[in-house]
Amino acid sequence: MKKINVTIPTPCNENWDTMLSEEKGRFCQSCAKTVIDFTTNSTDEINDYFLKNKGTKTCGRFKKEQLKEIQIEIPKNIIYQQTSFRNVFMLALFISMGTTLFSCKDHNNKTQPVSKIVLIDDSLSLSNDSLISPTNNLDTTKHIEGLKGTNKIQKPFPILVGIVEVEPTIIEEEIMMGDVIQEPVEIDTEKIYNALQVDKKPEFPGGETKLNQYILENLSLKEPVEPELMLFQFVINTEGKLEDIKVVRGKDKVLKDKIINLFQNAPLWKPAELQGEKVKVKMTYPIRIKSQ
């Protein structure tokens, strides 16, 4: 049986407050991705989003507690078989509302709500006249967990930002043991890295503030332009020169040509470094055009 978990394998350390606002979230300049904010969404809303966007990579921002709640474990045959809309809807309703509709009693005969319901047995199946037909071998006590302890005020959970992956449960692999031989890693100075792979990122003389100032002082707009977020991509070589300048997003052709010309004539950047070696790095730079 295949289990599916929504996790963030490698949390991102980029500053959320410095990212540019967009319709669906905020744009991260370091990895050239839009980060979607899920911190105010319910578990059902998050689950619904990923069910609708299966197979696509999403960079998301979550509270740590949300990641503990967002766990979908259903039989492999239900995931892959074609079922009617009614059955899919009823299954989703059962999973999302199960903790509200069902309860159990403790040794003092007090009713306790169920915290979560996890369906992980392949013996569960959908039928035409019922929602779920379990076999006699299913031990429901292993899959329904009750809340324990008294109510406590929890500390706020930290915010996690990173690529969200829907991945299968890891299968244990064969363990290997032996003497470890350390070999130096050869740095390929001709390879083009991204900003997250290097030790020191490339830098415009004076930093990003000076780069913004350089563009504002040298970009002359004589005609009115529509407001938009433009994205430019370029490679900074080992000498600090900009190469392969491209427009990733942008509508106004005249404006795009002017900005590309600015990048081509910009001062030399401080090149990126990886383990003390200067390397090439591809970067994406956003420019927000506001209405005049």
C-alpha positions in Angstrom: 0.0 0.0 0.0 1.3 3.5 -0.9 1.2 6.2 1.7 1.3 9.9 0.7 2.6 12.6 3.1 2.8 16.3 2.5 6.2 17.4 3.9 8.9 20.1 3.5 12.1 18.0 3.3 14.5 21.0 3.2 13.1 24.1 5.0 14.1 27.4 3.3 15.9 30.2 5.3 15.0 33.1 3.0 13.3 36.2 4.6 9.6 36.2 3.9 9.4 40.0 4.7 11.8 40.9 1.9 10.0 39.0 -0.8 7.9 40.9 -3.4 4.1 40.6 -3.1 2.2 38.7 -5.8 -1.3 37.6 -6.5 -0.8 34.1 -5.2 1.9 34.9 -2.5 5.3 36.4 -2.6 8.2 36.1 -5.1 11.5 34.7 -3.8 14.4 36.2 -5.8 16.9 33.6 -4.6 15.2 30.6 -6.2 12.9 32.5 -8.7 9.7 30.9 -7.3 6.4 32.2 -6.0 6.0 31.2 -2.4 2.3 30.5 -1.5 1.3 31.4 2.1 -0.7 28.5 3.7 -0.4 29.8 7.3 -4.0 31.1 7.4 -5.6 28.1 5.5 -7.4 25.2 7.2 -6.2 21.6 6.8 -9.1 20.9 4.4 -8.2 23.9 2.2 -4.5 22.8 2.1 -5.4 19.2 1.2 -7.8 20.4 -1.4 -5.1 22.6 -3.0 -2.6 19.7 -3.3 -5.2 17.3 -4.6 -6.0 19.8 -7.4 -2.3 20.4 -8.1 -0.9 16.8 -8.0 2.4 16.4 -9.8 3.4 20.1 -9.6 6.1 21.5 -7.3 4.9 24.1 -4.9 6.9 26.3 -2.6 4.8 27.0 0.5 4.9 28.8 3.8 3.4 26.8 6.8 3.2 26.8 10.5 5.0 23.8 11.9 1.8 22.5 13.5 0.1 22.5 10.1 2.6 20.0 8.7 1.8 17.6 11.6 -1.9 17.8 10.7 -1.5 17.5 7.0 -1.1 13.8 6.5 -3.0 11.9 3.9 -2.8 8.1 4.1 -5.3 6.2 1.9 -5.0 2.9 0.0 -3.1 2.8 -3.2 -6.0 1.3 -5.1 -8.3 4.2 -4.1 -5.7 6.7 -5.2 -5.3 5.3 -8.7 -8.7 3.8 -9.5 -11.3 5.9 -11.4 -14.2 6.5 -9.0 -17.4 8.5 -9.4 -17.6 12.1 -8.1 -20.1 11.0 -5.5 -17.7 8.4 -4.0 -14.8 10.8 -4.0 -16.8 13.5 -2.4 -18.1 11.2 0.3 -14.6 9.8 1.0 -13.3 13.4 1.4 -16.2 14.2 3.7 -15.6 11.2 5.8 -11.9 12.0 6.3 -12.5 15.7 6.9 -15.5 15.3 9.2 -14.7 12.1 10.9 -13.1 13.7 13.9 -16.3 15.7 14.5 -18.9 13.0 13.9 -17.3 10.3 15.9 -16.1 10.0 19.5 -15.0 7.5 22.1 -15.2 7.1 25.8 -12.4 6.8 28.4 -12.3 4.6 31.5 -14.4 7.2 33.4 -17.1 6.9 30.8 -16.5 10.4 29.5 -16.8 11.2 25.9 -13.6 12.3 24.1 -13.5 13.6 20.5 -11.3 11.8 17.9 -8.3 13.8 16.9 -7.7 12.2 13.5 -8.8 9.3 11.3 -6.2 7.6 9.1 -7.2 5.0 6.5 -4.2 2.9 5.6 -5.5 -0.7 5.1 -5.8 -2.0 1.5 -8.8 -4.0 2.5 -10.9 -0.8 2.5 -12.9 -0.5 -0.7 -15.6 1.6 -2.3 -18.9 0.0 -3.2 -22.0 1.3 -5.0 -24.3 1.1 -1.9 -22.0 2.1 0.9 -19.1 4.5 1.5 -16.5 2.1 2.9 -16.7 -1.7 3.2 -14.1 -2.8 5.8 -13.2 -6.4 6.3 -13.3 -8.2 9.6 -9.5 -8.0 9.8 -9.4 -4.3 10.2 -8.5 -3.2 13.7 -10.0 0.3 14.0 -8.4 0.9 17.4 -5.0 1.2 15.7 -6.2 3.9 13.4 -8.4 6.2 15.6 -6.5 8.2 18.1 -8.2 10.2 20.9 -7.0 13.4 22.4 -5.2 13.0 25.7 -4.4 15.4 28.6 -6.0 18.6 29.5 -6.2 21.8 27.5 -3.0 23.8 27.4 -2.0 27.0 25.8 0.6 26.1 23.2 3.5 28.4 22.2 3.2 29.7 18.7 4.8 27.4 16.1 7.6 28.6 13.9 6.9 29.4 10.3 8.4 27.0 7.7 9.0 27.9 4.1 10.2 25.5 1.4 9.3 23.3 -1.5 6.4 21.1 -0.7 6.7 17.6 -2.0 4.2 14.8 -2.1 6.3 11.7 -1.7 5.9 8.0 -0.9 6.9 6.6 2.4 10.7 5.8 2.4 11.5 2.1 2.1 14.4 0.9 4.2 17.4 0.2 2.1 20.4 -2.1 2.6 22.8 -0.7 5.2 26.5 -0.5 4.1 29.4 -0.3 6.5 33.2 0.1 5.9 36.1 2.5 6.0 35.2 6.0 4.8 37.6 7.6 2.3 37.3 11.3 2.0 38.1 12.7 -1.5 38.2 16.4 -2.3 35.3 17.7 -4.4 36.3 19.1 -7.7 34.7 22.4 -8.5 33.7 22.8 -12.2 34.3 26.5 -13.0 32.4 26.1 -16.3 29.3 24.8 -14.7 26.4 27.3 -14.1 25.1 27.1 -10.5 22.1 28.7 -8.9 22.3 31.1 -6.0 21.5 28.4 -3.4 24.3 26.1 -4.4 27.2 28.5 -3.7 28.9 29.7 -0.5 29.0 33.4 -1.5 26.3 34.8 -3.8 27.3 37.3 -6.6 26.9 40.9 -5.6 26.5 44.2 -7.4 29.0 46.8 -6.2 27.4 48.3 -3.1 24.7 45.6 -2.8 21.1 45.4 -4.0 20.3 48.9 -2.9 22.9 50.3 -5.3 21.6 48.1 -8.1 18.1 49.4 -7.6 19.5 52.9 -7.6 21.5 52.3 -10.8 18.4 51.1 -12.6 16.2 54.0 -11.4 18.8 56.6 -12.3 19.4 55.2 -15.8 16.0 54.0 -16.8 14.1 56.8 -18.6 10.4 56.3 -19.2 9.0 59.0 -21.6 5.8 57.2 -22.4 3.2 55.9 -19.8 3.5 52.2 -19.1 1.2 49.6 -17.5 2.1 48.5 -14.0 3.6 44.9 -13.9 6.2 42.7 -12.3 9.0 42.0 -14.8 11.5 39.2 -14.3 15.0 39.2 -15.9 17.4 36.2 -15.8 21.1 36.4 -16.5 24.4 34.6 -15.8 27.2 36.3 -13.8 30.5 34.8 -15.0 33.7 34.3 -13.0 34.9 37.8 -14.0 31.7 39.5 -12.8 30.2 40.1 -16.3 26.6 39.5 -17.1 25.9 37.0 -19.9 22.8 35.4 -21.5 20.4 38.1 -20.3 16.8 37.0 -20.9 13.3 38.3 -20.1 11.4 35.7 -18.1 8.3 37.8 -17.7 7.4 41.1 -19.2 4.9 42.6 -21.7 6.3 46.0 -22.8 8.9 45.3 -25.5 10.4 48.8 -25.5 10.8 48.7 -21.7 12.3 45.2 -21.8 15.0 46.3 -24.3 15.9 49.3 -22.2 16.4 47.2 -19.1 18.4 44.6 -20.9 20.6 47.4 -22.2 21.1 48.6 -18.6 22.2 45.1 -17.5 24.6 44.8 -20.4 26.3 48.1 -19.5 26.2 47.6 -15.7 29.5 47.7 -13.6 31.2 44.4 -13.0 29.7 42.3 -10.2 31.6 40.5 -7.5 31.4 36.9 -8.7 30.1 34.0 -6.7 32.3 31.6 -4.8 32.1 27.9 -4.1 34.7 26.4 -1.7 37.0 29.3 -2.5 36.7 29.0 -6.3 34.9 31.7 -8.4 32.0 30.1 -10.3 29.2 31.1 -12.7 25.8 31.7 -11.2 22.4 32.1 -12.9 20.1 34.7 -11.1 16.6 36.0 -11.6 16.0 39.7 -10.8 12.5 41.2 -10.4 11.6 44.7 -11.3 8.2 46.1 -10.4 6.9 48.8 -12.7 4.4 51.1 -11.0 1.8 53.3 -12.7 3.0 56.9 -13.3 
